[in-house]
Amino acid sequence: MLTQPTVDKLNAMRLNAMARSFVEQTANPEMANLSFEERFGLIVDQQMTELENRRMKNRLKSAKLRLSACIEDIDFRKDRGLDRSLVMSLSGNQWVRRRLNILITGPTGAGKSYLACALAQKACRDGHGTLYQRFPRLLQDLALARHDGRYPKLMASIVKCEVLILDDLLISPISRDDQRELLEIIEERYDRKSTIITSQLPVKSWHDAMQDPTLADAILDRLVHNAYKIEMDVKGDSMRKRQRSLDQQADGMTN
C-alpha cells in the first residue's frame, strides 16, 4: 500500500498529527493486531490532542499574563495566609462556570499577582478565555482609546473574556471618571463573566478609597457579594525577596 499520497493529502488539509500517527502505525507491526476502528480512533485522538494543545497555547498567548505562574507551584507555607483547600477547589474552575469573582488582597510582596495569574493560567488550560490587565495601565489605555477610535474594540475585549484579571486595583487614588470606567466594566460583566481583582487594600477599605460614594456603592454591590475573598499575608521576607534569595543561591551553585 502506498502511504505517501495519503500522508501528503492529510498534510495538505493541515491534519499533520493524523499524518504522523498514520506513518507511525504503518511502521509498527503490532498495530496489525488492532481493528481498523481502533487504529483510526488512535489517529483521530492524536489530531484532537494537537488541536487542543494549540488552542491552549493561543489562549495563554492572548491572556498576556504578567507572570508565568501555575497552581502546582504555589507556595502554601503557613506564613502566607493561604488556604490550600480553597485554592485547590478554585483550581477546578467551578467559579468560572458559575460566573463568580475572586478578590485577592494583601501587602506588597504577598504574591497576589502570582496567585491571580496561576488561577487564570489554570482556567486557560481548561478551555476558558482569559485576559490580564494591570488596572492603572488599563485606565491609561482606555483614555487613549477614546481619542483614537479604539475604545469600542478595547472595551469589547475586556468585557467578553471569560476571566478578567484587574491587577493592582486602588494602588493609587482614582477619579470619578475612573470609577465610571470601572463600573462600566463591572456592570457589563456582572452575572455574565468572572473577574479576579488584586489590591493592597482590604476589601472593607475599597469604598472609602473611591471619590464618589454612589459609584462606589454600585461597583462594590456588583463585585463583593458574589466573590471569593482571599486575604494574603507576609510574615518575614516577602515572596519577591525570597525568590531573589533563591535565585542568588542558584547562581552561586552554578558559578
matplotlib code that plots the C-alpha trace (Angstrom):
import matplotlib.pyplot as plt

x = [0.0, 1.3, 1.1, 2.8, -0.1, -2.3, 0.2, 0.5, -3.2, -3.5, -0.7, -2.4, -5.6, -3.4, -4.1, -0.4, -0.9, -3.0, -0.4, 2.3, 0.2, -0.6, 3.1, 3.9, 1.2, 2.4, 5.9, 4.7, 3.9, 2.0, -0.7, -1.9, -3.4, -5.9, -9.1, -9.5, -11.8, -9.2, -6.4, -8.4, -9.5, -5.9, -5.2, -8.1, -7.1, -3.7, -5.1, -7.5, -4.7, -2.7, -5.6, -6.4, -2.7, -2.7, -5.8, -4.4, -1.2, -3.3, -5.4, -2.3, -0.8, -3.9, -4.2, -1.0, -0.4, 2.1, 3.7, 4.4, 2.5, 0.7, -1.3, 1.2, 4.0, 2.1, 3.8, 1.4, 3.6, 1.6, 3.0, 1.3, -2.2, -3.3, -6.0, -4.8, -8.2, -9.8, -7.2, -7.3, -11.1, -10.9, -8.5, -11.4, -12.8, -16.3, -16.2, -15.7, -18.7, -20.8, -19.6, -18.2, -15.4, -12.2, -10.9, -7.3, -5.9, -2.6, 0.5, 3.2, 5.2, 2.5, 2.2, -1.3, -0.4, 1.2, -1.9, -4.2, -2.1, -1.9, -5.7, -6.1, -3.5, -5.4, -8.6, -6.7, -5.6, -9.2, -10.5, -11.6, -10.5, -8.6, -7.1, -4.7, -4.9, -3.0, -5.7, -3.6, -2.3, -5.8, -7.2, -4.5, -5.2, -8.9, -8.3, -6.1, -8.5, -11.3, -9.3, -8.0, -11.2, -10.1, -12.4, -15.2, -12.8, -10.7, -13.8, -15.2, -12.0, -12.2, -15.9, -16.2, -13.3, -14.4, -11.9, -10.6, -7.7, -7.7, -4.3, -3.4, -6.8, -6.7, -2.9, -3.4, -6.5, -8.9, -11.1, -14.9, -14.2, -12.0, -14.8, -17.2, -14.9, -14.6, -18.4, -18.9, -16.6, -18.1, -21.6, -21.1, -19.5, -21.9, -23.5, -22.0, -18.3, -15.8, -13.3, -10.2, -9.1, -6.0, -5.4, -3.1, -6.2, -8.5, -12.0, -13.5, -11.4, -12.3, -15.4, -13.5, -10.7, -13.1, -14.1, -17.8, -19.7, -22.6, -20.4, -18.5, -21.8, -22.7, -19.2, -19.0, -22.5, -21.6, -18.2, -18.3, -21.5, -20.7, -17.0, -14.5, -12.2, -8.6, -6.6, -2.9, -0.2, 3.6, 5.4, 9.1, 10.5, 8.2, 7.8, 9.9, 12.8, 12.6, 12.7, 15.7, 17.5, 16.8, 18.0, 21.2, 21.8, 21.2, 23.7, 26.2, 25.9, 26.5, 29.5]
y = [0.0, 3.4, 5.6, 8.8, 10.1, 9.7, 11.4, 14.3, 14.7, 14.8, 17.4, 19.4, 19.5, 20.6, 17.3, 17.0, 15.0, 12.5, 12.2, 11.5, 9.0, 7.2, 6.9, 5.7, 3.0, 1.7, 1.3, -0.6, -4.3, -4.6, -2.3, -5.2, -6.7, -3.8, -3.4, -0.6, 1.2, 1.1, 2.2, 5.1, 6.1, 6.4, 8.6, 10.9, 11.1, 12.3, 15.0, 16.1, 16.3, 18.5, 20.8, 21.2, 21.9, 24.6, 26.2, 26.2, 27.9, 30.5, 31.2, 31.6, 34.0, 36.1, 36.2, 38.2, 37.0, 39.2, 36.1, 32.6, 31.1, 27.8, 26.3, 23.4, 25.8, 27.9, 28.1, 27.2, 27.9, 28.9, 32.4, 33.3, 33.1, 30.9, 28.3, 25.3, 23.7, 26.8, 27.4, 23.8, 24.0, 27.1, 25.4, 23.2, 26.4, 25.9, 29.6, 30.4, 28.3, 30.0, 33.4, 34.3, 36.7, 36.3, 39.2, 38.8, 41.3, 41.7, 43.8, 44.3, 41.1, 38.7, 37.1, 38.4, 38.8, 35.3, 33.7, 35.6, 34.5, 30.9, 30.7, 32.3, 30.0, 27.0, 28.5, 28.8, 25.2, 24.1, 26.0, 29.4, 32.6, 34.9, 38.5, 40.2, 43.9, 46.0, 48.4, 51.7, 50.9, 49.9, 53.3, 55.0, 52.7, 53.4, 57.2, 57.0, 54.7, 57.2, 59.6, 57.3, 55.3, 52.0, 52.3, 50.0, 47.3, 47.6, 47.6, 44.6, 42.6, 43.4, 42.6, 39.4, 37.3, 34.6, 35.5, 39.1, 40.0, 43.5, 43.7, 46.5, 48.0, 51.2, 51.2, 55.0, 57.2, 57.0, 59.9, 59.8, 59.3, 56.3, 55.0, 55.3, 53.3, 50.6, 50.5, 50.1, 47.1, 45.5, 46.2, 44.6, 41.5, 41.2, 37.7, 37.0, 36.6, 36.2, 38.7, 38.4, 41.5, 42.1, 45.0, 46.1, 47.5, 45.2, 44.9, 46.8, 49.9, 50.0, 52.2, 54.9, 54.8, 55.9, 59.6, 59.1, 57.1, 56.5, 55.0, 53.1, 51.5, 50.4, 48.9, 47.0, 45.8, 44.0, 42.8, 41.7, 39.7, 37.0, 36.7, 34.5, 36.6, 35.7, 37.8, 37.1, 37.9, 38.2, 37.3, 37.7, 38.2, 39.0, 36.5, 38.7, 38.8, 35.1, 34.5, 36.8, 34.9, 31.6, 32.9, 34.2, 30.8, 29.1, 31.5, 30.7, 27.0, 27.4, 29.7]
z = [0.0, -0.9, 2.2, 0.9, -1.2, 1.9, 4.1, 1.6, 1.5, 5.3, 5.5, 2.7, 4.9, 7.8, 9.6, 10.4, 13.6, 11.8, 9.1, 11.7, 13.5, 10.3, 9.4, 12.9, 12.7, 9.3, 10.8, 13.8, 13.1, 16.4, 15.0, 12.8, 16.0, 16.2, 14.3, 11.7, 14.1, 16.9, 14.7, 13.2, 16.7, 17.8, 14.7, 15.4, 19.1, 18.2, 16.0, 18.6, 21.3, 19.0, 18.3, 22.0, 22.7, 20.0, 21.3, 24.8, 23.6, 21.8, 24.9, 27.0, 24.4, 24.2, 28.0, 28.3, 31.9, 33.7, 35.4, 34.3, 37.2, 37.8, 40.6, 41.0, 42.0, 44.6, 48.0, 50.8, 53.7, 56.8, 57.0, 53.7, 54.9, 52.0, 52.4, 50.4, 50.3, 48.9, 46.3, 45.1, 45.0, 42.9, 40.5, 39.4, 37.8, 39.1, 40.0, 36.3, 35.2, 37.9, 36.9, 40.3, 41.2, 43.2, 45.3, 46.4, 48.9, 50.9, 51.3, 48.7, 48.1, 49.3, 45.9, 44.9, 41.2, 41.1, 42.6, 40.2, 37.2, 38.5, 38.7, 35.3, 33.8, 35.1, 33.5, 30.2, 30.4, 31.0, 28.0, 29.3, 27.6, 30.0, 29.9, 32.3, 32.8, 35.3, 36.4, 36.4, 32.9, 31.7, 32.7, 30.6, 27.6, 27.8, 27.9, 24.8, 23.1, 23.4, 21.3, 18.6, 17.9, 19.6, 22.6, 21.4, 20.4, 23.6, 25.8, 23.9, 24.5, 28.2, 28.6, 26.6, 28.1, 30.4, 33.1, 33.5, 35.9, 37.2, 39.0, 41.5, 41.9, 44.0, 44.2, 43.7, 44.0, 41.1, 39.9, 39.4, 35.7, 36.5, 38.7, 35.9, 33.6, 36.3, 36.8, 33.1, 33.0, 36.1, 35.0, 31.6, 33.2, 36.2, 36.2, 32.8, 33.3, 36.1, 37.4, 39.5, 41.3, 43.4, 45.7, 48.5, 50.3, 52.2, 50.7, 53.6, 52.7, 49.0, 49.5, 51.3, 48.7, 46.0, 45.5, 44.6, 47.2, 44.9, 42.2, 44.9, 46.2, 42.6, 42.0, 45.2, 45.0, 41.7, 42.9, 46.5, 47.2, 44.6, 45.2, 46.9, 49.2, 49.7, 52.3, 52.0, 54.5, 54.6, 57.8, 57.4, 53.9, 51.0, 48.2, 45.9, 48.5, 49.0, 45.2, 44.8, 47.6, 45.9, 42.6, 44.1, 45.8, 42.5, 40.7, 43.4, 42.9, 39.1, 39.4]

ax = plt.figure().add_subplot(projection="3d")
ax.plot(x, y, z, "-o")
ax.set_aspect("equal")
plt.show()
